[in-house]
Amino acid sequence: MSKIDSNYKQSLRWAWRAIQTVISFLPKSRNGISVWYGGARAGDIGGPLVKVKRLKEHFPEQRYRHSIVYTLSNTPYLTKLAFKSLKSKNIPIVLNQNGVFYGAWFDGDWQEKNKEMSIAWINADHVFCQSEFCLRCAETFLGNRTGETEILYNAIDLEHFSPGTSVSQDREPTFLVTGKFDSHMFYRIEASLRGFEIVRNSGLNAKIVIAGWMSNDCLKKCNQLIDALGVEEHTSLLGSYTQENAPDIYRSADVYLMLKHNDPCPNTVLESLGCGLPVLYSNSGGVPELAPGLSGHPLEVDQSFEKTYTPSPEVIAMGMEAILQNLPERKIAARRRAKEAFDINKWVHRHRKVFDTLLAKNRTR
């Protein structure tokens, strides 16, 4: 990104935050649960966009007459002034806390970014942390807070993200990688492809599918690596997809690969489990909490906030072979885990209960 593009993007961000500050001064609603998402947008690409999209299906946004503010740590558009205004009107603030900034993945001033993020962390009346890992990171990098804090994993529609019909036993096993891939996320693709090359050379007749938005630079590197490794006939690049057609992509595969280091609580892991795909993952971040036992297979990596680590290609290849050994049992375990922990109906019910509790407290003040 050029300096001009960067400055333009920053100007748009400042303008958007100014608009949210103005909205924070509008009169509060007294009509039950009326949620404003503090400037966060809904969409199909990226965890925060997907989360807001799912929330809005159950709690439609009331931007100008709200009784509850729901903000996300990934979209810190509310200023100190905005929080001060909301507090003065006794409008409850709920925060969904994802990960934090640190040197291993963020090239800029990560301490300043955490300072910005900490405003919501400190001011929120109730915080949903997306995993135990998210809670530990927030307490380490954002400081202490008062108020209720709990672990609430992300969630999925289990009717939408469900296993498909039985596939032919003769079909070659298929590994799946999905996500939003900018240049700094190319390492996920590279690690997956290098491990895949080794396991194919060892005699496993398998294929790999990579789906999701890619920057031009990332796509170029991806194609070059596929050609260099000689796996072009066994690799498919599907490009961007939506939440509507995502289940079909998961159902076309057998195993989901998540080799991102220290991922806090990726929705794609939940979606893959819902569709009955066990997860081969980097043993870091929040993913070990999401896919325990037979629903996942961990690959050991160094634990660090200073540097990004991935398992070696040899370890990845061994993991690919291992997770296929008892695949039918693992598929059952994956779906069972999704039903136990990631049912969106339970997630929505918990949100509604917290919203009702906070509004009831305000009425007694």
RACORTA-V408492 format. One record per backbone hydrogen bond with DSSP energy under -1.0 kcal/mol. CO is the residue of the C=O (numbers start at 1). NH is the residue of the N-H. E is the energy in kcal/mol with one decimal. If there is no record, write none. Layout:
# RACORTA-V408492
co=<CO | CO>
nh=<NH | NH>
e=<E | E>
This chain:
# RACORTA-V408492
co=<2 | 3 | 4 | 5 | 6 | 7 | 8 | 9 | 10 | 11 | 12 | 13 | 14 | 15 | 16 | 17 | 18 | 19 | 20 | 22 | 23 | 34 | 34 | 35 | 36 | 37 | 46 | 47 | 48 | 49 | 49 | 50 | 51 | 52 | 55 | 55 | 66 | 68 | 69 | 71 | 72 | 75 | 79 | 80 | 81 | 82 | 83 | 84 | 86 | 87 | 92 | 93 | 93 | 94 | 95 | 96 | 97 | 102 | 102 | 108 | 109 | 110 | 111 | 112 | 113 | 114 | 117 | 118 | 119 | 120 | 125 | 126 | 127 | 128 | 129 | 131 | 132 | 133 | 134 | 135 | 136 | 137 | 138 | 148 | 150 | 156 | 157 | 160 | 168 | 173 | 174 | 174 | 175 | 176 | 177 | 181 | 182 | 183 | 185 | 186 | 187 | 188 | 189 | 190 | 191 | 192 | 193 | 194 | 195 | 196 | 197 | 198 | 199 | 200 | 204 | 207 | 208 | 209 | 210 | 211 | 213 | 215 | 216 | 217 | 218 | 219 | 220 | 221 | 222 | 223 | 224 | 225 | 226 | 231 | 234 | 236 | 239 | 245 | 246 | 247 | 250 | 255 | 256 | 258 | 263 | 266 | 267 | 268 | 269 | 270 | 271 | 272 | 273 | 278 | 279 | 280 | 281 | 282 | 286 | 287 | 292 | 293 | 295 | 297 | 299 | 305 | 312 | 313 | 314 | 315 | 316 | 317 | 318 | 319 | 322 | 324 | 326 | 327 | 328 | 329 | 330 | 331 | 332 | 333 | 334 | 335 | 336 | 337 | 338 | 342 | 343 | 344 | 345 | 346 | 347 | 348 | 349 | 350 | 351 | 352 | 353 | 354 | 355 | 356 | 357 | 358 | 359 | 362>
nh=<6 | 7 | 8 | 9 | 10 | 11 | 12 | 13 | 14 | 15 | 16 | 17 | 18 | 19 | 20 | 21 | 22 | 23 | 24 | 25 | 26 | 67 | 68 | 62 | 70 | 40 | 50 | 51 | 52 | 43 | 53 | 54 | 55 | 56 | 58 | 59 | 29 | 36 | 94 | 96 | 75 | 77 | 83 | 84 | 85 | 86 | 87 | 88 | 91 | 90 | 69 | 125 | 126 | 71 | 128 | 73 | 130 | 105 | 106 | 110 | 113 | 114 | 115 | 116 | 117 | 118 | 121 | 122 | 123 | 124 | 148 | 95 | 150 | 97 | 152 | 135 | 136 | 137 | 138 | 139 | 140 | 141 | 142 | 127 | 129 | 344 | 161 | 162 | 171 | 207 | 254 | 255 | 209 | 257 | 211 | 215 | 185 | 186 | 188 | 190 | 191 | 192 | 193 | 194 | 195 | 196 | 197 | 198 | 199 | 200 | 201 | 202 | 204 | 203 | 206 | 175 | 236 | 177 | 238 | 179 | 181 | 219 | 220 | 221 | 222 | 223 | 224 | 225 | 226 | 227 | 228 | 229 | 231 | 234 | 208 | 210 | 212 | 249 | 250 | 251 | 253 | 176 | 280 | 282 | 286 | 270 | 271 | 272 | 273 | 274 | 275 | 277 | 276 | 256 | 297 | 258 | 299 | 284 | 289 | 291 | 295 | 296 | 279 | 281 | 283 | 104 | 316 | 317 | 318 | 319 | 320 | 321 | 322 | 323 | 325 | 327 | 330 | 331 | 332 | 333 | 334 | 335 | 336 | 337 | 338 | 339 | 340 | 341 | 342 | 156 | 347 | 348 | 349 | 350 | 351 | 352 | 353 | 354 | 355 | 356 | 357 | 358 | 359 | 360 | 361 | 362 | 363 | 365>
e=<-2.5 | -2.6 | -2.4 | -2.5 | -2.3 | -2.2 | -2.2 | -2.0 | -2.5 | -2.4 | -2.5 | -2.4 | -2.1 | -2.0 | -2.0 | -2.0 | -1.9 | -2.2 | -1.8 | -1.4 | -1.9 | -2.9 | -2.2 | -3.4 | -2.8 | -2.0 | -2.1 | -2.6 | -2.3 | -1.7 | -2.1 | -2.2 | -2.4 | -2.7 | -1.5 | -3.2 | -2.3 | -2.1 | -3.2 | -2.5 | -1.3 | -2.3 | -2.2 | -2.4 | -2.3 | -2.5 | -2.7 | -2.0 | -2.3 | -1.6 | -2.4 | -2.2 | -1.6 | -2.8 | -3.1 | -2.4 | -2.2 | -1.2 | -1.9 | -1.6 | -1.9 | -2.1 | -1.9 | -2.0 | -2.2 | -2.3 | -1.3 | -2.6 | -1.9 | -2.2 | -1.2 | -2.6 | -2.4 | -2.8 | -2.9 | -1.9 | -2.5 | -2.4 | -2.5 | -2.5 | -1.8 | -3.2 | -2.5 | -2.0 | -3.3 | -2.3 | -3.2 | -1.3 | -1.4 | -2.2 | -2.9 | -1.9 | -2.9 | -3.2 | -2.8 | -2.3 | -1.8 | -1.5 | -1.4 | -2.7 | -2.5 | -1.8 | -2.7 | -2.6 | -2.1 | -2.2 | -2.4 | -1.6 | -2.2 | -2.1 | -2.3 | -1.3 | -1.9 | -1.7 | -1.4 | -2.5 | -2.1 | -2.6 | -2.5 | -1.1 | -3.2 | -2.6 | -2.2 | -2.2 | -2.4 | -2.5 | -2.1 | -2.3 | -2.4 | -2.1 | -2.4 | -2.4 | -1.8 | -1.6 | -2.4 | -3.1 | -2.4 | -1.1 | -2.1 | -2.8 | -1.8 | -2.5 | -3.1 | -2.2 | -2.8 | -1.2 | -2.6 | -2.3 | -2.3 | -2.5 | -1.5 | -2.9 | -1.8 | -2.6 | -2.5 | -2.7 | -2.3 | -2.7 | -1.1 | -2.0 | -1.6 | -1.4 | -2.0 | -1.9 | -2.7 | -1.9 | -2.4 | -2.5 | -2.1 | -2.2 | -2.3 | -1.9 | -2.4 | -2.6 | -1.3 | -1.1 | -2.0 | -2.7 | -1.7 | -2.2 | -2.4 | -2.0 | -2.3 | -2.4 | -2.0 | -2.1 | -2.0 | -2.3 | -2.3 | -2.8 | -1.8 | -2.9 | -2.1 | -2.2 | -2.0 | -2.8 | -2.3 | -2.2 | -2.9 | -2.7 | -2.3 | -2.5 | -2.4 | -2.3 | -2.1 | -1.7 | -1.7 | -1.0>
